Amino acid sequence: MVIIEVSLLSGFILASRSRMLLEHKTIIKKIEVEANVVYIYLEKLNDESQTFILQLEQVIQMKNLKPAIIKIYDYYQPGGLQIFSYSGAGS
């Protein structure tokens, strides 16, 4: 099982529409949303390219917004952890 762990930008939440769109992808087994992290569980990955679009809603105006982290790893072999960062469009 592959996990995509998306830390949300400060002051943002996952838009409910975004969750509904993700749930329709057949590769996604489960989605969990905690306080400031979205966990996307995939049964497995293959050589096919996959695109996941998460729409966020800003609920609190923040200054000096720092990049957030995305981690991708195999639940059973977390040693292959991949880490990426992203920032808001206006950052």
Stockholm file with secondary structure:
# STOCKHOLM 1.0

chainA/1-91         MVIIEVSLLSGFILASRSRMLLEHKTIIKKIEVEANVVYIYLEKLNDESQTFILQLEQVIQMKNLKPAIIKIYDYYQPGGLQIFSYSGAGS
#=GR chainA/1-91 SS CEEEEEECCTTEEECHHHHHHHHTCTTEEEEEECSSEEEEEESCCCSSCCCCCCCEEECSCCSSCCCEEEEEEETTEEEEEEEEEECCTTC
#=GC SS_cons        CEEEEEECCTTEEECHHHHHHHHTCTTEEEEEECSSEEEEEESCCCSSCCCCCCCEEECSCCSSCCCEEEEEEETTEEEEEEEEEECCTTC
//
